[in-house]
Structures are given as structure tokens and as C-alpha cells.
Amino acid sequence: MGREDKSCKMTLKTQVAHALKVESEKPDSSVRLATLRLIDCAIRDRDVCARGRGDGEGCPEADVRKVLETMVAQREIAAREYDDAGRIEDAIREREEIEVIEQFLPVPLAGKALDQAVEEVVEDLGASKLKDLGRCMSVLKQRYPDMIESGAAGKAMRKALTTGAGQNS
């Protein structure tokens, strides 16, 4: 199961609504359809709360992402509890729901893609010392919002600043 195509820059709400529409048109009921309905309900609930606070457009994209992350965390906990209780079928269903929800979350940069992004930032900023680490990390997070895991990015940035950057300048 691949991630949803985000190349057309649809918001998460739009992506979920579109996926729900497509899945609803299929003849059989599935875990995917049920999970999409749960996601849609959670997003609508946040929208209602946001409008109650005076935000006419509903909840922002960051809040939708947090909702999805919370849903994943809840299901991970439930799956572990079901495993501990010997309810394997329920644990499997929770993990299937996690797979559906994660399709809407951004894929974090890792490996070569992270190294390349780090190198671009270091080069663009002309960074050459560890004291440039904070500035480089800020730019990296701005360029790749919600795609950076701080620990891995920090290690890659330190490595680039201590090995590659000093030699390139």
C-alpha cells in the first residue's frame, strides 16, 4: 500500500474526502472505508471546534496532521494491548487502520534523500562550522516541513558540517 499522491498539493482534508468518495463507490465494505470515515469524522469534529473559536475556515492543516498522528498513536497502543490480551484479530485490524491513516501523513526524509537535503542547505548557506548548525537546521525544517525527524537530521547536519562542508569551502 503506497502513500497518497500529494503532487497536486491537495490539503489533507481534500485528500481524505477524495479517498473516502472513491472508497465509498466500491461495492464491498472494508477496513479502509471504515477508517476513512473515522478520519473524516475526527477532522469534521476539529473543524466544528475551530469554527466555534471563530476560525471560519475550520482547523488548519497542522491540526489535521496532529489528529492523524494521534489516531496512529491510539491504534498502536490498542494493538499492543490486544496482543497482550491474546486478541490477535483485533490487533491486526488496528494495524490495518494504522496503514490507512499513515498514507495521509508526510513521509519523513531519510537516507540519501536526507543527506542530499542537508548538503543543499549547507551549500546554500555557505555553512562551514558547527556553530552554523542551528541556522542550517532552521532552514532545513522550513524547506521540508513535517518531513524532518530532528534526531536523524541533526546527526546528518553535524556530519556534513564537520566533514564535507569544511573541505568544500
N, C-alpha and C positions, 0 to 999 in steps of 0.2 A: 504494500500500500504506500503510494508516494504522497508527498505533500501537495496541498492545493496549489495551483498555478497562481502566483501573485504578480506575474509580469505585467498585468494590465492595471496594477495599483488600485485594486478594489479594497475598500475598507474591510475589516474583519466582519462587521455586521453584514455587509453585502455578500461576502464570501459564504457566510453561514446561511443566509437567506437563499442564495443561489443553490447551494448544495442541498438544502432542505427541499427546495422546489424540485430539483432533479430526482432526489431520492424518493419523494412522495409520489412521483409519477410511475415508479416501478411497482409491479404487481404484488410482490411479496413484502411482508413486514420484516425488518431486520434490526439488528443491534445498532447499525449505523443510523437508521431513521430515528429510532428512539433516542439515541444520543444527540443527534442534531436537534431534535425537539427540545431536549433538556437544555442544550446550549442556547437555543433561541429564547427559551423561557427565562433563563438567567440573564441574558442580555436585555430583554424587554423589561425585566424587573429593575435592572440598573438604570435603564432609560427613564422609567417612571420615577425613580428616586431622584435622578438628576433634574428632571423637569419640575419636581416638587421643590427643589432648591432654587429654581429659577433659570436653569440652563435649558433653553428651548430646543436645543439640538440633541438633547439626550446625553448619554455618557460618552466621554472621549475615548479614542482608540486605546489609550493606555489602560483605562479601566476595563475595557473589554478583554484586553490581553491578560490583566490580572485575574479576571473572572475565569478565563480558560486555565490559567496556571493553578488557580485554587481548585478547580474541578479536577485537574490531573492529580494534585496532591491528595485530595479527598479519596480518589479512587485507588491511589497507591496504598494508602493506609487501609482502606477497606479490603483490598486484595490480600494484603498481609494478614489481616485479621481472619479473613475467610480461609486462607491457607492454614493458619494456626488452628482453626476450628475444624479442619478437615472438610470444608465445603469447597471443594476444588472447582466445581462447575460455576459457582458464584464468583470465585477468584478469576476464573478465565473470562467471564463476562466483564468484570471490572477492567481487566487488561485490554479487552477488545474496545471498551469505551475509551480508555486512555489513548489507544492508537487513533481513534477517530478524532478526539479532541486535539491531539498533538499535530494533526495535519494542518491546523489553522495557526499554530504557533510558528514564529520565525525559526529557521534553522541556524543555530549558533555557528559562527566561523570556527573552524578547527583545521589542524594540519597545515597543508601547503597554502590553503586559502587565507588562513590567519597570518601565516608568515609573510605572504605577499602583501596583505593589507598593512601589516606592521612596517614592512620595508618601504612601502609607498609613503606612509605618514612620516617616517624618519627622514626619507629623502626630501619630501616636500617642505618639511620644516627646517631642514638642514641641521637636524639634531645630531650631536656627536658625543654627548656625555650623559652620565646617569642623572645629572641634575635636570635634564630635559624630559625625564620620564613622565612627570605629571602632565606637562603640556602635551606630550605625544599621546598619552592615554586619553586625555580630554578630546583631542581631535579624532582619535580612533573611535571613541564612543559616539561622537557627533556624526561621523561618516557612516557608521554601521549601527544605528540604534537597534537595541534589543537583539543584537546578533553577537554581542561580545560577552564572553564569560571572563570576569575580571582576573581570576587566578591564572588561567592559561594565557590570556592576553598580556598580563604583567610579566610572566616568565618570558614570553616571546619578545616583548619590548626590551626587557633587560638584556636578553641575549643579543638582540640587534644593536643595541646601544653600546654594549661592551666589546662585541666582536666586529661586526660588519661596519657600523657607522664610523668608527674611528679610522678605519682603513680607507673608507670611501672619501673622506674629507681631505 
